[in-house]
Amino acid sequence: MTAMTPARADRLTGIVLAGLGLAVTAGSIVMDRLPERGVDPWSVPGMVPGVLGVVLTLLGAVLALRRPPAAAHAAPPDDAEERRGKRLMWLALGLCLFYALVLVGRLPFWLATILFVFVFTAALERDPADPPARRMRKLAVAALLAVSVGVGVHLLFQELFFVRMP
């Protein structure tokens, strides 16, 4: 099996994401609007998924249709790069499953999210060739990102969308 160039991988990923976004948008449109309960049209159950579906569709289309940089047309990655990419993919999948199946529900949502984002970012940004100062800077950025995302997502859903987080 031959490896894909980054440009082709981006195009394929963009098409899949745009298709997923269209499916989410279509699903949100057919959701019950609950008019018999006097639900405000701006707070219907399909509003947030619909907006997210539209955004996913647009960003997927941009990814699929954008003109890639010249480096993206270069030769496919060599075996070592491909193995590293696969290891990172499996690590990312494992971390996501750990977050969804173990952390969420056992810890407060904001704490589970902070831990997940920090470990995910630190693990995927790790480069053994980095000097110690750069490693520390990466860890500091991962910590700042984790706290921002964990607290931000919690506040966004709790305070703006009035969704109680697990």
C-alpha positions in Angstrom: 0.0 0.0 0.0 1.5 3.4 -1.0 1.3 6.4 1.4 -0.7 9.4 0.5 0.9 12.9 0.0 -0.2 15.4 2.6 -2.1 17.4 0.0 -4.2 14.3 -1.0 -4.7 13.4 2.7 -6.0 17.0 3.4 -8.3 16.8 0.5 -9.8 13.4 1.5 -10.0 14.5 5.2 -11.8 17.7 4.1 -14.3 15.8 2.1 -15.1 13.4 5.0 -15.4 16.3 7.5 -17.7 18.3 5.1 -19.8 15.2 4.6 -20.0 14.7 8.4 -20.9 18.3 8.9 -23.7 18.1 6.3 -25.1 15.0 8.0 -25.1 16.7 11.4 -26.7 19.8 9.9 -29.4 17.7 8.2 -30.0 15.8 11.5 -30.4 19.0 13.4 -32.9 20.4 10.9 -35.2 17.4 11.3 -35.1 17.5 15.1 -38.4 18.3 16.9 -38.8 22.0 17.4 -41.1 21.6 20.5 -43.5 24.4 19.6 -46.2 22.8 21.8 -44.0 23.6 24.8 -43.4 27.2 23.8 -39.7 26.7 23.2 -38.0 29.8 22.0 -36.8 29.2 18.3 -33.2 30.2 19.3 -33.0 27.5 22.0 -34.5 24.5 20.1 -32.7 21.2 20.7 -31.1 21.2 17.2 -29.6 24.8 17.4 -26.1 24.0 18.7 -25.6 20.8 16.6 -26.9 22.7 13.6 -24.4 25.5 14.1 -21.6 23.1 14.7 -22.6 21.1 11.6 -22.5 24.2 9.4 -19.1 25.2 10.8 -17.7 21.7 10.3 -19.1 21.7 6.7 -17.4 25.0 6.0 -14.1 24.2 7.5 -14.1 20.7 5.8 -14.8 22.4 2.5 -12.0 24.9 3.0 -9.6 22.1 3.9 -10.6 20.1 0.8 -10.5 23.0 -1.6 -7.6 25.0 -0.4 -4.4 25.2 -2.5 -1.8 23.3 -0.5 1.7 24.6 0.0 4.3 23.3 -2.4 5.8 21.1 0.3 2.5 19.2 0.5 3.1 17.8 -3.0 6.4 16.3 -2.0 7.1 12.6 -1.8 5.1 10.6 0.7 6.7 10.2 4.1 9.3 7.5 4.6 8.7 4.4 6.7 10.0 5.9 9.9 7.8 9.0 9.5 4.8 6.8 8.7 5.4 4.5 11.8 5.7 7.6 14.0 2.4 9.0 12.5 0.6 5.7 13.2 1.9 5.6 16.7 0.7 9.2 17.3 -2.7 8.3 15.8 -3.1 5.3 18.1 -1.9 7.4 21.1 -4.5 10.1 20.3 -7.3 7.5 19.9 -6.3 5.9 23.2 -6.2 9.2 25.0 -9.6 10.2 23.6 -11.2 6.8 24.7 -9.6 7.2 28.1 -11.1 10.6 28.5 -14.6 9.6 27.3 -14.7 6.2 29.1 -12.7 6.7 32.2 -12.3 10.4 33.2 -15.7 11.9 32.2 -18.2 11.0 34.9 -15.6 10.0 37.5 -14.0 13.5 37.9 -15.6 16.9 37.6 -15.9 17.7 33.9 -13.6 20.8 34.0 -10.8 18.7 35.8 -11.2 15.8 33.4 -10.9 18.2 30.5 -7.9 20.0 31.9 -6.1 16.6 32.5 -7.0 15.3 29.0 -6.0 18.5 27.1 -2.7 18.7 29.0 -1.7 15.1 28.5 -2.9 15.0 24.9 -1.0 18.2 24.0 2.2 17.3 26.0 2.3 13.8 24.5 1.7 14.8 20.9 4.1 17.8 21.0 6.9 15.8 22.7 10.1 15.6 20.7 13.1 13.9 22.3 15.4 16.1 20.2 14.2 19.3 21.9 16.5 21.0 24.3 15.3 21.1 28.0 14.3 24.8 27.8 12.1 24.1 24.7 10.5 21.1 26.5 9.6 23.2 29.5 8.2 25.9 27.2 6.0 23.3 25.5 4.8 21.9 28.9 4.0 25.5 30.0 2.0 26.1 26.8 0.2 22.7 27.2 -0.7 23.7 30.8 -2.0 27.1 29.8 -4.0 25.6 26.9 -5.4 22.9 29.2 -6.6 25.3 31.9 -8.1 27.7 29.2 -9.9 24.9 27.4 -11.1 23.1 30.6 -12.5 26.2 32.3 -13.6 27.8 29.0 -15.7 24.9 27.8 -17.2 24.4 31.3 -18.2 28.0 31.6 -19.5 28.1 28.0 -21.8 25.2 28.4 -22.8 25.9 32.1 -23.3 29.6 31.8 -24.2 30.3 28.2 -25.9 27.2 27.0 -27.3 26.2 30.5 -26.1 22.6 30.0 -25.1 20.9 33.1 -21.8 19.1 32.5 -21.3 15.5 33.8 
